[in-house]
Amino acid sequence: MGRMHGMTMAEKILARASGRARVRPGEFLTAAVDLVMANDAQFPQSCKALEDIGLKRVFDPEKIVVVIDHWVPANTPMVAEMHRGIRATVKELGIRHFYDAGVGIEHKVIPEKGHALPGQLIVGSDSHSTTYGALGAASTGIGLTELAYVMYTGKLWFQVPPSIKFNLTGRLGHGVAPKDLMLALLGKFTTQAGQYKSVEFAGPAAESMSMEGRLTLANISSEMGAKFALFAADATTVEYLRARTNVPVRAFGPDEDADYEAVHTIDCSKIEPQVAIPHKPDNVKNVSELSEIRVDQAFIGSCTNAHAEDLQRAALIMKGRKVAPGTRFLVIPASHEVMVEAMKNGSLATLVEAGAMVGTPGCGPCAGGSTGVLGPGETGIASTNRNFKGRGGSAESFLYLASPETVAASAIEGRIADPRKYLPKGPQ
């Protein structure tokens, strides 16, 4: 019998959560979750499912976080009534961690408020719940019935996923963002690469990446099919969480001799600004190949790329410039905290002066019907994570995905544009 390998991050977390010394890929287990996230799109239905069978409590009100973010502000009387019902239910169930309309998008609010911690097992009622892996947590999206079950029991079954590792070397070039890196990975490895796998990001470029960049990569890993998407918790993680939680935060990562199904080394210095063209996130081209595509709307927002850092970089491009006639430019900060920071550092003022329309922190058009959607035949470019048919509005519209920098440059030109020409030379 050969020597036993160490465990990956996902394996370590699932072993602890299921009370086992070690686990292997392919095994089925029942694990206790550390946190459950529910949003306005799923929470009411899951609560109704419990009530229908006579259940009127949750396993631990302190371990459930509810966020209203998909339809903000309420845009129809029906949505307003749904939000009113959520507020009442949260109170009845004793759920203390509730973030009402305007606080922000769930995947920004959960890290901001210190709810996601290294080594935790987290489930959320949204496919982009992989985002919290940026903080070293194994987090994943679940459906309506799973949400009802886990809210009541605190447990859920898992199959231990195999792990793949992206070893990120080199340094992203001037005007090239973490979003470009992730789009390049999707273009190279496709949306099937991570199907029910745990993805780990490691290497010098991962270690030097800001928390905002890590959140972006972990978020879009969902488009690769990833079950989990993790960065090791290091000094950057500890520093980020220090002011956000009273819980002691320690470094957490894989065992040195962990076994991976595959390891891919990526030289970040070779990546150019990328754009995903309709209607798939892995249908990716270099920005230079798309300069003839006119855009009706440019949108910076969503859980993927509406961090304060994103707005600052977009403002650097927009400073002293104007949005092209015939193009709408929409900016929706990911959270109230981001909006305040962007107001204080001047980036929001720069964007508004350039012609941006600013929305309430929330999902906006990425939720498919809230605000700022595309009409039939229209073309949009957005810093979001999905460009499926109808994702940003009409099923007859066309949505391109790019970094906030590329979106800002495209707003200036009224067509898809390379942001590097608008940036001052030297380090950003």
Buried (B, 14 or more C-beta within 10 A) or exposed (E): EEEEBEBBBBBBBBBBBBEBEEBEBEBEBEBBBBBBBBBBBBBBBBBEBBEEEEEEEBBBBEBBBBBBBBBBBBEEEEBBEBBEBBBEBBEEBEBEBBBBBBBBBBBBBBBBBBBBBBBBBBBBBBBBBBBBBBBBBBBBBBEBEBBBBBBBEBBBEBEBBBBBBBBBEBEBBEBBBBBBBBBBBBBEBBBEBBEEBBBBBBBEBBBEBEBBBBBBBBBBBBBBBBBBBBBBBBEBBBEBBEEBBEEEBEEBBBEEEBBBEEEBEBEBEEBBBBBBBBBBBBBBBBBEEBEEBEBBBBBBBBBBBBBBBBBBBBBBBBBEBEBBEEBBBBBBBBBBBBBBBBBEBEBBEBBBBBBBBBBBBBBBBBBBBBBBBBEEEBBBBBBBBBBEBBBBBBEEBBBBBBBBBBBBBBBBBBBBBBBBEBBEEEEB
